[in-house]
Amino acid sequence: MLEFERLIDHHCHGVMPGTLSRAQLEAIISEGHRPVPGCTNFDKPVGMVLRRYCAPVLGLEPHASPEDYMARRTELGGEEASRRLLRASGLTGVLIDTGHRADDILDVPQMADYSGAYAREVVRIEAVMETAARTAGSGEQLLSAFEALLEERSADAIALKSIVAYRTTFDIDQSAPTRAEAAAAGDAWLKSNAASGWRRLEDATLIRHALYVALDICQQRRFPLQLHVGVGDRDVNMPKCDPTVFIPFVLQAEAKDVPLALLHCYPFIQESTWMAEVFSNVYYDIGFTLNFTGPEARKIMEQAMGMGPFFKHLYSSDAFGLAELFYLGRIQFQRTLGAVLSDWIAAGDCTLKDADRIVAMITHGNTERIYRL
């Protein structure tokens, strides 16, 4: 029997603590930008496994109807439902990206309280630059404020993260801009905000500057840098979110011995595992993907185990907003990795001792090593 006792979720977000309406819950289990009239997000793979596995944690039979599930969740209240599901996830630790909708979700200490796990912060660099821009009067002031704030936020953090793939794609100039180029880009962004209203950070020159500042901090503090890859909402230009497009930057990070953690990776799982094979600093997870592929998740795990070194594979749920996604993350990961390894044992390709070592690496060992936990 394979052991999954210690499990560290190296990439996740906080949960929404209140009692959610059905529309709110369904929005969280969707990457769509608006609902489809007459349809429900319970009628897709993640909705199916949610009703199967999460319903019993809340005191219902497996496959409870969406109506019964929502009624029971409301009866318990958002806090109690979230605590039950997070505690049932059996997590040892959670590393939390706090850069997305931070005002709507539990903070790092609250996540530790709800989950019973230790919790550490992962700082999203684009969110820090957007914070700095709120008070900057010039491009140079923006750069200085960003650098000081990122240093400050890094002091109690465990890693940094970039969503460059979302904001500009990976298909950009991957060299560090000069300070004059970055300051000029900052001036242009601030002037545009003043004239036309706030726009999120999407300028490639500023994001390149932020990436190289982050890379230096990661080198100094021996942090990993997390990178969003592939799957996401309609903002993603998917062909240009292939991580192989970002190899020039990967090489810069490798020269500085900064681990890069590729997140989610769907549909670029095979590309990501190849990169983990050939670059000493590349790691990967399949987080989000296992939940959203539901009963078909084993195929995803088979791809993830196909070439990637076992010592480069990390566990993640990428759960956001909904405690169910933490619990499902564990269930989907444990059942799919367990199934793949059990087949290997049955075929004589590895021993039970080998399989236990592989599980230990992916569940906690690799994360503890690169995040220095």
C-alpha positions in Angstrom: 0.0 0.0 0.0 1.6 3.3 -1.1 2.0 6.0 1.5 0.6 9.5 0.9 0.9 10.7 4.5 3.0 13.9 3.9 1.6 16.1 1.2 2.8 19.7 0.5 0.7 21.8 -1.9 3.4 23.9 -3.5 1.0 26.1 -5.5 -2.4 27.1 -4.4 -4.5 30.2 -3.4 -6.8 31.1 -0.5 -10.4 30.1 -0.2 -13.4 32.3 -0.1 -14.6 32.1 3.5 -18.3 33.1 3.2 -21.3 31.0 2.3 -21.3 30.8 -1.5 -24.3 30.9 -3.7 -24.6 28.2 -6.4 -23.7 30.8 -9.1 -20.6 31.7 -7.1 -19.5 28.1 -6.6 -20.1 27.3 -10.3 -18.1 30.3 -11.4 -15.1 29.0 -9.4 -15.1 25.6 -11.1 -15.1 27.3 -14.5 -12.5 29.1 -16.6 -15.3 30.5 -18.8 -15.9 34.2 -18.7 -19.7 33.9 -18.5 -22.1 31.1 -17.9 -23.9 29.3 -20.6 -27.7 29.8 -20.3 -29.6 26.6 -19.3 -26.4 24.7 -18.4 -24.6 24.0 -15.2 -20.9 23.5 -14.5 -21.7 20.5 -12.4 -22.2 18.8 -15.8 -18.5 18.5 -16.6 -15.6 16.4 -15.3 -14.7 18.6 -12.3 -18.4 18.9 -11.3 -18.8 15.1 -11.5 -15.9 14.3 -9.2 -16.8 17.1 -6.9 -20.2 15.5 -6.3 -18.6 12.1 -5.9 -15.8 12.8 -3.5 -16.8 16.0 -1.7 -20.4 15.2 -0.9 -19.5 12.6 1.8 -17.1 15.0 3.6 -20.2 17.3 4.1 -22.4 14.4 5.2 -24.1 13.5 2.0 -24.1 10.3 -0.2 -21.6 10.2 -3.1 -23.1 11.8 -6.3 -25.6 13.9 -4.3 -27.5 16.2 -6.7 -26.2 19.7 -7.2 -29.3 21.0 -5.4 -28.8 18.8 -2.3 -25.1 19.6 -2.3 -25.6 23.3 -2.3 -28.4 23.0 0.3 -26.1 21.1 2.6 -23.2 23.5 2.0 -25.4 26.4 2.9 -26.8 24.7 6.0 -23.2 24.1 7.3 -22.1 27.6 6.3 -19.1 28.5 4.3 -16.6 28.5 7.2 -17.6 25.0 8.4 -17.7 23.5 5.0 -14.3 25.0 4.1 -12.8 23.8 7.4 -14.1 20.2 6.9 -12.8 20.0 3.3 -9.4 21.5 4.0 -8.9 19.4 7.1 -9.9 16.3 5.1 -7.3 17.1 2.5 -4.7 16.1 5.1 -2.1 18.6 3.9 1.2 19.1 5.6 1.9 22.5 4.1 0.4 25.0 1.7 2.4 27.5 -0.4 0.0 30.3 -1.3 0.1 32.7 -4.2 -1.5 35.8 -2.7 -1.5 37.9 -5.9 -4.9 37.1 -7.3 -8.1 38.6 -5.8 -6.4 38.9 -2.4 -9.3 40.9 -0.9 -11.7 38.0 -1.6 -9.9 35.1 0.0 -8.3 34.0 3.2 -4.8 35.2 3.9 -1.9 33.1 4.8 -2.4 32.8 8.6 -6.1 32.1 8.0 -5.3 29.4 5.6 -3.0 27.8 8.2 -5.9 27.9 10.7 -8.5 26.5 8.4 -6.3 23.7 7.0 -4.3 22.7 10.0 -1.2 22.9 7.8 1.7 25.3 7.9 1.3 28.1 5.3 3.8 30.2 3.5 3.4 33.0 1.0 4.5 33.0 -2.7 4.6 36.6 -4.0 3.3 37.4 -7.5 5.7 39.9 -9.1 3.2 41.5 -11.4 0.8 42.2 -8.5 3.7 43.9 -6.7 4.4 46.2 -9.6 0.7 47.1 -9.9 0.7 48.0 -6.2 3.8 50.2 -6.7 2.1 51.9 -9.7 -0.7 53.2 -7.6 1.5 55.9 -6.0 4.3 56.3 -8.5 4.6 59.7 -10.3 7.1 58.6 -12.9 8.6 55.6 -14.5 11.8 55.8 -12.4 9.7 56.2 -9.3 7.7 53.1 -10.3 10.9 51.0 -10.8 12.4 52.1 -7.4 9.1 51.6 -5.6 8.7 48.1 -7.2 12.2 47.0 -6.3 11.8 48.2 -2.7 8.4 46.6 -2.3 9.4 43.3 -3.8 12.4 43.1 -1.4 10.1 43.9 1.5 7.5 41.3 0.5 10.2 38.7 -0.1 11.4 38.9 3.4 8.7 36.6 4.8 8.0 34.7 1.6 9.0 31.3 0.3 9.1 32.0 -3.4 8.2 34.4 -6.2 5.9 33.9 -9.1 5.3 35.4 -12.5 2.3 35.2 -14.8 4.2 36.6 -17.8 2.6 33.9 -20.0 -0.8 35.4 -19.3 0.2 39.1 -19.6 2.5 39.1 -22.6 2.9 35.4 -23.6 6.3 33.8 -23.5 7.0 35.0 -27.1 8.8 38.2 -26.1 12.3 39.6 -26.0 13.8 37.6 -23.1 16.8 39.8 -22.3 16.8 42.3 -19.5 15.9 45.8 -20.6 18.1 48.7 -19.7 16.9 50.8 -16.8 16.2 53.7 -19.2 14.0 51.5 -21.4 12.1 50.2 -18.3 11.6 53.7 -17.0 10.3 54.9 -20.3 7.8 52.1 -20.4 6.8 52.9 -16.9 6.2 56.6 -17.9 4.0 55.4 -20.8 2.0 53.0 -18.6 1.4 55.6 -15.9 0.4 58.3 -18.5 -2.1 55.8 -20.1 -3.6 55.0 -16.7 -4.0 58.7 -15.9 -5.6 59.5 -19.2 -7.8 56.4 -19.8 -8.3 54.8 -16.4 -6.5 51.9 -14.7 -5.1 49.1 -16.9 -3.4 46.1 -15.5 0.3 45.5 -16.2 0.7 44.1 -19.7 3.8 46.0 -20.9 6.5 43.5 -22.0 9.4 45.8 -21.1 8.2 46.3 -17.6 7.5 42.7 -17.1 10.9 41.8 -18.4 12.4 44.2 -15.9 10.3 42.7 -13.1 11.4 39.2 -14.1 15.1 40.0 -13.9 14.7 41.8 -10.6 12.9 38.7 -9.3 15.6 36.5 -10.7 18.2 38.3 -8.7 16.1 38.1 -5.5 15.6 34.4 -6.1 19.3 33.9 -6.5 20.1 35.9 -3.3 17.4 34.2 -1.2 17.7 30.8 -2.9 14.0 30.9 -3.9 12.3 29.1 -6.7 10.5 31.2 -9.3 7.1 29.8 -10.3 5.9 30.4 -13.9 2.3 30.0 -15.1 2.2 27.7 -18.1 -0.7 26.9 -20.5 -4.2 26.4 -19.2 -6.2 29.4 -18.1 -9.1 31.7 -19.0 -9.7 33.3 -22.4 -6.8 35.8 -21.8 -4.4 33.0 -22.6 -2.8 33.0 -26.1 -2.3 29.3 -25.8 0.2 28.6 -28.6 2.6 31.2 -27.2 2.2 29.8 -23.6 4.3 26.8 -24.6 7.2 26.8 -22.1 9.7 25.8 -24.7 9.2 29.3 -26.1 10.8 30.7 -22.9 14.0 28.7 -23.1 16.3 31.8 -23.4 15.0 33.0 -20.0 15.2 29.4 -18.6 18.9 29.4 -19.5 19.5 32.7 -17.7 17.8 31.2 -14.6 19.8 28.0 -14.9 23.1 30.1 -14.9 22.0 31.6 -11.6 21.0 28.2 -10.2 17.4 29.5 -9.7 14.8 26.6 -9.8 11.9 27.3 -12.1 8.6 25.6 -11.2 6.3 25.3 -14.3 2.7 25.3 -13.1 -0.3 23.4 -14.5 1.4 22.7 -17.9 -1.7 21.5 -19.7 -1.7 21.0 -22.7 2.1 21.3 -22.7 2.8 18.4 -20.2 5.1 16.5 -22.4 7.0 19.7 -23.3 7.4 20.5 -19.6 8.6 17.0 -18.7 11.2 17.2 -21.5 12.4 20.6 -20.2 12.7 19.1 -16.7 14.8 16.3 -18.2 17.2 18.6 -20.1 17.5 21.7 -17.8 18.9 21.2 -14.3 16.7 23.9 -12.8 13.3 23.1 -14.3 10.5 21.5 -12.2 6.9 20.9 -13.1 3.4 20.1 -11.7 0.1 19.2 -13.2 -2.0 20.9 -10.5 -5.2 22.4 -11.9 -5.4 19.8 -14.7 -6.1 16.7 -12.5 -9.2 18.3 -11.0 -10.6 19.6 -14.3 -10.1 16.4 -16.2 -12.1 14.5 -13.5 -12.5 10.8 -14.3 -10.0 11.0 -17.2 -7.2 12.4 -15.0 -5.2 9.2 -15.1 -4.2 10.0 -18.7 -2.7 13.3 -17.5 -0.7 11.6 -14.8 0.6 9.0 -17.3 1.9 11.9 -19.4 3.4 13.6 -16.4 5.2 10.3 -15.4 6.3 9.6 -19.0 9.7 11.4 -19.2 10.0 13.8 -16.3 12.5 12.8 -13.6 10.7 11.8 -10.4 12.9 14.3 -8.5 11.5 17.2 -10.7 7.8 16.4 -10.2 5.9 18.6 -7.6 2.4 18.3 -6.1 0.0 21.1 -6.6 -3.8 21.5 -6.5 -3.8 25.1 -7.8 -7.0 25.4 -5.8 -8.5 28.9 -5.7 -11.5 30.1 -3.8 -13.1 26.7 -3.1 -12.0 24.3 -0.4 -13.4 21.5 -2.5 -10.6 22.0 -5.0 -8.0 21.3 -2.3 -9.7 18.1 -1.3 -10.2 17.0 -4.9 -6.6 17.9 -5.7 -5.5 15.3 -3.1 -8.0 12.7 -4.2 -7.2 13.0 -7.9 -3.5 13.1 -7.3 -3.5 10.1 -5.0 -5.8 7.9 -7.1 -4.0 8.6 -10.4 -0.4 8.4 -9.2 -1.3 5.3 -7.2 -2.9 3.7 -10.3 0.1 4.4 -12.5 2.6 3.1 -9.9 0.5 0.0 -9.1 0.5 -0.9 -12.8 4.3 -0.5 -12.9 4.6 -2.8 -9.8 2.3 -5.4 -11.4 4.3 -5.3 -14.6 7.6 -5.7 -12.7 8.9 -2.3 -13.8 9.5 -1.2 -10.2 9.3 -2.6 -6.7 7.0 -1.4 -4.0 10.1 0.2 -2.3 10.8 2.1 -5.5 7.2 3.3 -5.8 7.2 4.5 -2.2 10.4 6.5 -2.9 8.8 8.0 -5.9 5.7 9.0 -3.9 7.8 10.5 -1.2 9.7 12.6 -3.8 6.6 14.0 -5.5 4.4 14.5 -2.4 6.9 16.4 -0.3 10.6 15.6 -0.8 11.1 17.7 -4.0 9.2 20.6 -2.6 11.1 20.6 0.7 14.4 20.5 -1.2 13.9 23.4 -3.7 11.8 25.6 -1.3 14.2 24.8 1.5 11.4 23.9 3.9 
